Amino acid sequence: MFTSSVPFEFGDYMRVPVAVDPTLGRTLPDRVGVLHAAESPDGPRLLWARSVDGRHSPGTSTGHYKLDDIDLVCPVFTGTPEEIGCRRGTGGEGWRPLTPVQNLHGTVVAQVWTDDHGSLFLPFDPGEAMSWLWSERYTTLGSAGLRSRLRQLVVTVYYTIRPVLPRKLQLVLRRGHAARQTYPDFPGWPEEHALHDLYDWLLERLEQIAGEPVPYLHPWPDGHTSAFVLTHDVETAAGRDAIEALRAPERARGLRSSWNLVPERYSVADELLDLLRSEGCEIGVHGLRHDGRDLASRRMLRKRLPAIRAWADRWGAVGFRSPATQRSWDLMPQLGFNYDSSYTDSAPHEPRPGGCCTYLPFFIDDLVELPLTLPQDHTLFDILKMTDGSVWRSKVDALRSRGGMVLMIAHPDYVDCPGMLQAWEELLDQLDADPGAWHALPREVATWWRRRAQSVPELTGGVWTVRGPAAGEAVVAWSSPRTSQPSGLTVGNASEAAHE
């Protein structure tokens, strides 16, 4: 549907049909990307400021901004299109400001521009806007970066001395910190929608360029409107012995789950693994010793990785979750797993606060990341001392309304917390009652996401179908409902139009 001078990462993520033709941008500087509707090469274009080998044009400033009241945290070009090289004759006749980009004090620092032909110039790279949130690079900015470094130092010290701290003292320290903690404005907790609002905004811009609704691949297969994934982290031998407390209500409802175990902290009998597998459950690796050191440095990871891989092979595990959701954008892909599930969409209470700000999977190099999207049971019932699952239930409703993935952790280690088991059963009932939701194991979601990433909508004989490994299960969604075909699957502002 579109032709682009360079890979368009937002279109690639959404699986919008975009062909790359480097000759398209031959009259533009390297730091400007451009695309147009394939059928309208002389029509309006979308241009955007981009980096080359990590370098941006002079006049680019990195910060936390607002675009149509959407949080935008990434490098932004503060000049005019002419100043970056979009002059007359290159689709830039009569540039004029269209939508302001403001800093958090309300001062306009940049603009989305339009011209007499309906072309648009974005002062930011959509791919960078996504990756800055996925990777939590925004936590390195300004005073937030200083707080993040100090917090990381405290966490390192804590995990060094934690083995000698009584469990009760550990909880007292974390509860005391939570009681004094103030929630950041961004990411919001327990919900943060900025990145998905940006996805919708960008789809609308593409629709302006195309002059018609834009096709992309719906996140979930076979017409499912959302997804839910049940996972468990077993931290101690006591948790291992309490697995049945969580597994029994799942079994009663015909639900499956993933169990992340720690191989060198407690013994795991083959009989336990065989039982879980026989019920359709999945086994994952929850760090080597649950001491917060697996990803402490490249040197430590190199030292531990052979043992981690040996246990993964022994258990047939293809997924990893880091203890205490410790994570490293650079080191995670070196673990050698099919997927990781250590990032959280919004996590002010975790030992390392932050959040990837999304409730859909994404890639870290070739690793599929499945973000946690519900607050952990330990956070709600042990740290914040809540006694019901109202936060879970309201978050599930919010995620479903946006077509997202409900992925949560329940620990058998904390089943004695008041209200936890009842909240867990109520959550299972809520999830199981939605006929449109796809109930999947983490490995199934990761495998699906890889098939989706290799597939794309294709116009064949006047009908949009799917080409690639996901054909037969993927659904073509639209940036807005099409009047020429019935719409039924609502995803944010998108509707189902065709299913091959």
C-alpha positions as CSV (number, residue, x, y, z in Angstrom):
1,M,0.0,0.0,0.0
2,F,3.0,2.3,0.7
3,T,6.4,2.8,-0.7
4,S,9.1,4.2,1.7
5,S,12.7,5.4,1.2
6,V,13.9,3.5,4.3
7,P,12.4,0.8,6.6
8,F,9.4,2.3,8.4
9,E,9.6,0.7,11.8
10,F,6.1,1.6,12.9
11,G,4.6,0.1,9.7
12,D,6.8,-3.0,10.1
13,Y,5.5,-3.4,13.7
14,M,1.9,-3.0,12.8
15,R,2.4,-5.1,9.6
16,V,1.2,-2.4,7.3
17,P,2.2,-3.2,3.7
18,V,5.2,-1.0,3.0
19,A,7.8,-1.6,0.2
20,V,11.2,0.0,0.5
21,D,12.6,1.9,-2.5
22,P,15.8,3.8,-1.6
23,T,15.5,5.9,-4.8
24,L,12.4,7.5,-3.4
25,G,14.5,9.7,-1.0
26,R,17.3,10.6,-3.4
27,T,16.5,14.3,-3.4
28,L,16.3,14.4,0.4
29,P,19.0,14.3,3.1
30,D,19.8,11.0,4.8
31,R,18.2,12.2,8.0
32,V,14.7,12.4,6.4
33,G,12.6,9.4,5.7
34,V,9.7,9.6,3.3
35,L,6.8,7.4,2.1
36,H,3.8,7.8,-0.1
37,A,0.8,5.6,-1.2
38,A,2.1,3.2,-3.7
39,E,-0.8,4.0,-6.1
40,S,-0.3,7.8,-5.7
41,P,3.4,8.6,-6.2
42,D,2.6,12.2,-6.9
43,G,0.2,12.5,-4.0
44,P,0.8,13.6,-0.4
45,R,3.8,12.2,1.4
46,L,4.8,11.4,5.0
47,L,8.2,12.7,6.0
48,W,10.0,12.2,9.3
49,A,13.2,13.2,11.0
50,R,15.5,10.2,11.6
51,S,18.9,9.4,12.9
52,V,21.8,8.0,10.8
53,D,24.1,5.7,12.7
54,G,22.7,7.1,15.9
55,R,23.3,10.7,14.9
56,H,20.5,13.3,14.6
57,S,20.3,16.5,12.7
58,P,21.5,19.7,14.5
59,G,18.5,21.2,16.3
60,T,17.3,17.8,17.7
61,S,16.5,17.7,21.4
62,T,15.6,14.7,23.5
63,G,13.1,15.1,26.2
64,H,9.5,14.4,27.5
65,Y,7.0,16.1,25.3
66,K,3.2,16.2,24.5
67,L,1.8,15.6,21.1
68,D,-2.0,16.0,21.0
69,D,-1.8,15.3,24.8
70,I,0.1,12.0,24.0
71,D,3.3,11.5,26.0
72,L,6.2,11.5,23.5
73,V,9.6,10.7,25.0
74,C,12.3,10.6,22.3
75,P,14.5,12.8,20.1
76,V,12.5,15.6,18.5
77,F,13.7,18.0,15.7
78,T,12.9,21.5,16.8
79,G,13.4,23.3,13.4
80,T,11.4,23.7,10.3
81,P,11.2,21.2,7.4
82,E,13.3,23.6,5.3
83,E,16.0,23.6,7.9
84,I,16.4,19.8,7.7
85,G,16.4,19.8,3.9
86,C,12.8,19.5,2.9
87,R,12.7,22.4,0.4
88,R,10.6,23.3,-2.6
89,G,10.4,20.6,-5.2
90,T,10.8,17.8,-2.6
91,G,7.2,17.7,-1.4
92,G,7.6,20.7,0.8
93,E,5.8,23.6,-0.9
94,G,4.2,25.9,1.5
95,W,5.0,24.2,4.8
96,R,2.9,25.5,7.7
97,P,2.5,24.3,11.4
98,L,-0.2,21.8,12.0
99,T,0.1,20.2,15.4
100,P,2.4,21.6,18.2
101,V,4.8,19.5,20.2
102,Q,5.0,20.9,23.7
103,N,7.3,20.4,26.6
104,L,5.9,19.6,30.0
105,H,5.7,23.3,30.8
106,G,3.4,23.9,27.9
107,T,6.0,25.6,25.7
108,V,5.9,24.7,22.0
109,V,9.3,23.2,21.0
110,A,8.4,21.7,17.6
111,Q,5.6,21.2,15.2
112,V,4.0,18.6,13.0
113,W,4.0,20.4,9.6
114,T,1.8,20.1,6.5
115,D,2.0,21.6,3.1
116,D,-0.2,22.6,0.2
117,H,-0.4,19.0,-1.1
118,G,-1.4,17.5,2.2
119,S,2.0,16.1,2.9
120,L,3.1,15.8,6.6
121,F,6.4,16.2,8.3
122,L,6.9,14.5,11.7
123,P,9.6,16.1,13.8
124,F,10.4,12.6,15.3
125,D,11.0,9.1,14.1
126,P,8.1,6.8,15.0
127,G,10.4,3.9,15.4
128,E,12.5,5.8,18.0
129,A,9.4,6.9,19.8
130,M,8.5,3.2,20.2
131,S,11.9,1.9,21.1
132,W,12.6,4.7,23.7
133,L,9.6,3.4,25.6
134,W,10.0,-0.3,25.0
135,S,13.7,-0.1,26.2
136,E,12.9,2.3,29.1
137,R,15.5,4.7,27.8
138,Y,13.3,7.5,29.0
139,T,14.3,6.6,32.5
140,T,17.8,7.9,31.7
141,L,16.7,11.5,31.0
142,G,17.5,14.4,33.4
143,S,16.6,14.0,37.1
144,A,14.8,10.7,36.3
145,G,18.1,9.3,35.0
146,L,19.9,10.3,38.2
147,R,17.1,8.7,40.3
148,S,17.3,5.6,38.2
149,R,21.1,5.3,38.7
150,L,20.8,5.8,42.5
151,R,17.9,3.3,42.6
152,Q,20.0,0.8,40.7
153,L,22.9,1.2,43.2
154,V,20.5,0.7,46.1
155,V,19.1,-2.4,44.4
156,T,22.6,-3.8,43.9
157,V,23.5,-3.3,47.5
158,Y,20.2,-4.8,48.6
159,Y,20.7,-8.0,46.6
160,T,24.2,-8.2,48.0
161,I,23.1,-8.2,51.6
162,R,19.6,-9.8,51.1
163,P,20.8,-13.4,51.8
164,V,21.6,-12.3,55.4
165,L,18.4,-10.3,55.9
166,P,15.4,-12.0,57.6
167,R,12.4,-12.3,55.4
168,K,10.3,-10.1,57.7
169,L,12.9,-7.4,57.6
170,Q,12.9,-7.5,53.8
171,L,9.2,-7.0,53.7
172,V,9.4,-4.2,56.3
173,L,11.9,-2.4,54.1
174,R,9.9,-2.7,50.9
175,R,6.6,-1.8,52.6
176,G,8.2,1.3,54.1
177,H,9.5,2.4,50.8
178,A,6.1,1.8,49.1
179,A,4.3,3.9,51.8
180,R,6.6,6.8,51.2
181,Q,6.6,6.4,47.4
182,T,4.9,9.0,45.2
183,Y,3.7,7.7,41.8
184,P,5.3,9.3,38.7
185,D,3.1,11.1,36.2
186,F,4.6,8.8,33.6
187,P,4.2,5.9,33.1
188,G,0.8,6.0,34.8
189,W,-0.1,3.2,37.2
190,P,-1.8,0.8,37.0
191,E,-2.6,1.9,33.4
192,E,-0.5,3.6,30.8
193,H,-1.9,4.1,27.3
194,A,0.4,6.7,25.8
195,L,2.2,4.4,23.4
196,H,-1.0,2.8,22.1
197,D,-2.5,6.3,21.7
198,L,0.5,7.1,19.6
199,Y,-0.1,4.0,17.5
200,D,-3.7,5.2,16.8
201,W,-2.4,8.7,16.0
202,L,0.1,7.4,13.5
203,L,-2.4,5.1,11.8
204,E,-4.6,8.2,11.3
205,R,-1.7,10.0,9.7
206,L,-1.1,7.1,7.3
207,E,-4.8,7.2,6.5
208,Q,-4.4,10.9,5.6
209,I,-1.6,10.1,3.2
210,A,-3.4,7.1,1.6
211,G,-6.8,8.8,1.5
212,E,-8.5,5.7,2.7
213,P,-8.4,3.2,5.6
214,V,-5.1,1.5,6.1
215,P,-4.8,-2.3,6.5
216,Y,-2.6,-3.9,9.1
217,L,-2.5,-7.3,10.9
218,H,-4.6,-7.5,14.0
219,P,-2.4,-8.5,17.0
220,W,-4.2,-11.8,17.7
221,P,-5.0,-14.9,15.5
222,D,-8.3,-16.3,14.4
223,G,-10.4,-13.2,15.2
224,H,-9.6,-13.1,18.9
225,T,-10.2,-9.6,20.3
226,S,-7.6,-9.8,23.1
227,A,-5.3,-12.4,24.8
228,F,-4.6,-13.6,28.3
229,V,-1.6,-15.5,29.6
230,L,-1.3,-17.1,33.1
231,T,2.2,-17.3,34.5
232,H,3.6,-18.2,37.9
233,D,7.0,-17.6,39.4
234,V,8.0,-20.1,42.1
235,E,10.6,-18.4,44.2
236,T,11.3,-20.8,47.1
237,A,10.8,-24.4,48.2
238,A,7.8,-23.3,50.1
239,G,6.3,-21.9,46.9
240,R,7.1,-25.2,45.1
241,D,5.2,-27.1,47.7
242,A,2.2,-24.7,47.4
243,I,1.8,-24.9,43.6
244,E,-1.5,-26.8,43.9
245,A,-3.1,-23.9,45.7
246,L,-3.0,-21.9,42.4
247,R,-3.1,-24.8,40.0
248,A,-6.3,-26.4,41.4
249,P,-8.6,-23.5,40.5
250,E,-7.0,-23.3,37.0
251,R,-7.5,-27.0,36.5
252,A,-11.2,-26.7,37.6
253,R,-11.7,-24.1,34.8
254,G,-9.8,-26.0,32.2
255,L,-7.1,-23.3,32.1
256,R,-3.3,-23.8,31.4
257,S,-0.4,-21.8,32.8
258,S,3.3,-21.4,32.7
259,W,5.5,-22.2,35.7
260,N,8.9,-20.4,36.0
261,L,11.2,-22.4,38.3
262,V,14.6,-21.6,39.9
263,P,16.9,-24.6,39.2
264,E,19.7,-23.9,41.7
265,R,17.7,-22.6,44.7
266,Y,15.5,-25.6,45.4
267,S,15.1,-29.1,44.0
268,V,12.5,-29.7,41.3
269,A,11.4,-33.3,41.0
270,D,10.9,-34.7,37.5
271,E,7.5,-36.0,38.7
272,L,6.3,-32.4,39.3
273,L,7.4,-31.3,35.8
274,D,5.8,-34.3,34.2
275,L,2.5,-33.6,36.0
276,L,2.4,-29.9,34.9
277,R,3.3,-30.8,31.3
278,S,0.6,-33.6,31.3
279,E,-2.0,-30.9,32.1
280,G,-0.8,-28.7,29.1
281,C,1.3,-26.3,31.2
282,E,4.6,-24.8,30.3
283,I,7.9,-24.8,32.2
284,G,10.2,-21.7,32.2
285,V,13.5,-20.7,33.8
286,H,13.2,-18.1,36.6
287,G,16.9,-17.2,36.8
288,L,19.6,-19.5,38.1
289,R,19.5,-18.8,41.8
290,H,17.0,-16.0,42.3
291,D,19.7,-13.7,43.7
292,G,19.3,-10.8,41.2
293,R,22.8,-11.4,39.7
294,D,22.1,-13.2,36.4
295,L,22.1,-9.9,34.4
296,A,24.3,-7.8,36.8
297,S,27.0,-7.6,34.1
298,R,28.2,-9.2,30.9
299,R,30.9,-11.0,32.8
300,M,28.3,-12.5,35.3
301,L,26.0,-13.5,32.5
302,R,28.9,-15.2,30.6
303,K,29.7,-17.1,33.8
304,R,26.2,-18.3,34.5
305,L,24.8,-18.7,31.0
306,P,26.1,-22.3,30.5
307,A,24.2,-23.5,33.6
308,I,21.1,-21.5,32.6
309,R,21.1,-23.0,29.1
310,A,21.8,-26.5,30.5
311,W,18.7,-26.3,32.8
312,A,16.6,-24.9,29.9
313,D,17.6,-27.8,27.7
314,R,16.9,-30.3,30.5
315,W,13.4,-28.8,31.2
316,G,12.6,-28.1,27.6
317,A,12.1,-24.5,28.5
318,V,12.0,-21.8,25.8
319,G,11.1,-18.9,28.0
320,F,12.9,-16.9,30.7
321,R,11.8,-14.5,33.4
322,S,14.4,-12.6,35.5
323,P,14.0,-12.7,39.2
324,A,12.6,-9.4,40.6
325,T,12.1,-8.4,36.9
326,Q,15.7,-7.3,36.7
327,R,16.3,-6.6,33.0
328,S,18.8,-5.5,30.4
329,W,18.0,-4.5,26.9
330,D,21.5,-5.4,25.7
331,L,21.9,-8.7,27.6
332,M,18.4,-10.2,27.3
333,P,19.0,-11.5,23.7
334,Q,22.1,-13.3,24.8
335,L,20.2,-15.6,27.0
336,G,19.3,-17.8,24.0
337,F,15.6,-18.2,24.7
338,N,12.7,-17.9,22.3
339,Y,11.0,-15.3,24.5
340,D,11.5,-13.3,27.7
341,S,8.9,-12.0,30.1
342,S,10.7,-9.7,32.4
343,Y,9.5,-6.2,31.3
344,T,6.4,-4.7,32.8
345,D,4.1,-2.2,31.1
346,S,4.2,0.1,34.2
347,A,6.1,-0.8,37.3
348,P,6.7,1.9,39.9
349,H,6.9,-0.6,42.8
350,E,9.5,-3.0,41.3
351,P,13.1,-3.0,42.5
352,R,13.9,-1.4,39.2
353,P,10.9,0.9,38.4
354,G,9.9,2.0,34.9
355,G,7.9,0.2,32.4
356,C,7.9,-0.5,28.6
357,C,4.5,1.2,28.3
358,T,2.9,-1.5,26.0
359,Y,0.5,-4.4,26.4
360,L,1.5,-6.1,23.2
361,P,4.6,-8.2,22.5
362,F,7.6,-6.7,20.8
363,F,11.1,-7.7,19.7
364,I,14.5,-7.1,21.3
365,D,16.7,-8.1,18.4
366,D,15.5,-11.6,17.7
367,L,14.0,-12.2,21.2
368,V,10.2,-11.9,21.6
369,E,9.4,-9.8,24.8
370,L,6.1,-10.6,26.4
371,P,5.5,-7.8,28.9
372,L,3.7,-8.2,32.2
373,T,0.6,-6.2,32.1
374,L,-1.1,-6.8,35.5
375,P,0.4,-5.7,38.8
376,Q,2.0,-8.6,40.6
377,D,0.2,-10.3,43.4
378,H,3.2,-9.7,45.6
379,T,3.0,-6.0,45.0
380,L,-0.8,-5.8,45.7
381,F,-1.2,-8.1,48.6
382,D,2.2,-8.2,50.3
383,I,3.7,-4.8,49.7
384,L,0.6,-2.5,49.3
385,K,-1.5,-4.7,51.7
386,M,-4.6,-4.7,49.5
387,T,-7.2,-7.3,50.3
388,D,-9.2,-7.6,47.0
389,G,-8.5,-7.9,43.3
390,S,-10.2,-4.7,42.2
391,V,-7.0,-3.4,40.6
392,W,-6.7,-6.6,38.6
393,R,-10.3,-6.5,37.4
394,S,-10.3,-2.9,36.3
395,K,-7.0,-3.3,34.5
396,V,-8.3,-6.4,32.6
397,D,-11.3,-4.4,31.4
398,A,-9.0,-1.6,30.2
399,L,-6.7,-4.0,28.4
400,R,-9.6,-5.8,26.7
401,S,-11.0,-2.5,25.5
402,R,-7.8,-1.8,23.7
403,G,-7.3,-5.3,22.3
404,G,-4.2,-5.9,24.5
405,M,-2.6,-8.8,26.3
406,V,-3.4,-9.7,29.9
407,L,-0.2,-11.3,31.2
408,M,0.1,-11.7,34.9
409,I,2.2,-13.4,37.6
410,A,0.8,-15.2,40.6
411,H,3.3,-16.7,43.1
412,P,2.4,-19.8,45.1
413,D,4.9,-18.3,47.7
414,Y,2.3,-15.6,48.6
415,V,-1.0,-17.6,48.7
416,D,-1.2,-16.9,52.5
417,C,-1.6,-13.1,51.9
418,P,-5.2,-12.1,53.0
419,G,-7.5,-11.9,50.0
420,M,-5.0,-13.2,47.5
421,L,-6.6,-16.6,46.7
422,Q,-10.1,-15.2,46.4
423,A,-8.9,-12.5,44.1
424,W,-7.1,-15.1,42.0
425,E,-10.2,-17.2,41.5
426,E,-12.3,-14.1,40.7
427,L,-9.7,-13.1,38.2
428,L,-9.8,-16.5,36.6
429,D,-13.6,-16.3,36.3
430,Q,-13.3,-12.9,34.7
431,L,-10.8,-14.0,32.2
432,D,-12.5,-17.3,31.3
433,A,-15.9,-15.5,30.8
434,D,-14.6,-13.6,27.7
435,P,-15.3,-15.7,24.6
436,G,-13.3,-13.4,22.4
437,A,-10.1,-13.7,24.4
438,W,-7.3,-16.0,23.3
439,H,-6.1,-18.1,26.2
440,A,-2.5,-19.0,25.4
441,L,0.7,-20.1,26.9
442,P,3.7,-17.7,26.6
443,R,5.5,-19.9,24.1
444,E,2.3,-19.9,21.9
445,V,2.1,-16.1,22.0
446,A,5.8,-15.8,21.1
447,T,5.5,-18.3,18.2
448,W,2.5,-16.5,16.9
449,W,4.2,-13.1,17.1
450,R,7.1,-14.5,15.0
451,R,4.6,-15.8,12.4
452,R,2.8,-12.4,12.4
453,A,6.1,-10.6,12.0
454,Q,6.8,-12.6,8.8
455,S,3.3,-11.9,7.3
456,V,1.6,-8.9,5.7
457,P,-1.7,-7.9,4.2
458,E,-1.8,-8.3,0.4
459,L,-4.3,-7.1,-2.1
460,T,-5.3,-10.0,-4.4
461,G,-8.1,-9.7,-6.8
462,G,-9.5,-6.7,-5.1
463,V,-9.6,-8.4,-1.7
464,W,-7.1,-7.9,1.2
465,T,-5.8,-11.3,2.4
466,V,-2.7,-12.4,4.3
467,R,0.6,-13.5,2.8
468,G,3.1,-15.3,4.9
469,P,3.3,-18.0,7.7
470,A,0.3,-16.4,9.5
471,A,-2.0,-16.9,6.5
472,G,-5.1,-18.8,7.5
473,E,-5.1,-17.4,11.1
474,A,-4.2,-13.7,10.8
475,V,-6.9,-11.1,10.5
476,V,-6.6,-7.9,8.5
477,A,-7.6,-4.9,10.6
478,W,-8.2,-1.3,9.5
479,S,-7.2,2.2,10.7
480,S,-10.9,3.0,10.6
481,P,-14.0,1.0,9.6
482,R,-14.5,0.5,5.9
483,T,-18.0,1.1,4.6
484,S,-17.5,-1.2,1.6
485,Q,-17.1,-4.3,3.8
486,P,-18.7,-5.4,7.0
487,S,-16.7,-4.6,10.2
488,G,-17.0,-6.7,13.3
489,L,-13.7,-6.9,15.2
490,T,-13.1,-3.7,17.1
491,V,-9.5,-3.0,18.1
492,G,-9.1,0.5,19.5
493,N,-10.2,2.4,16.4
494,A,-9.7,-0.5,13.9
495,S,-12.1,-3.1,12.5
496,E,-11.9,-6.5,10.9
497,A,-12.4,-6.5,7.2
498,A,-11.0,-9.8,5.8
499,H,-9.7,-13.1,7.0
500,E,-8.1,-15.5,4.7
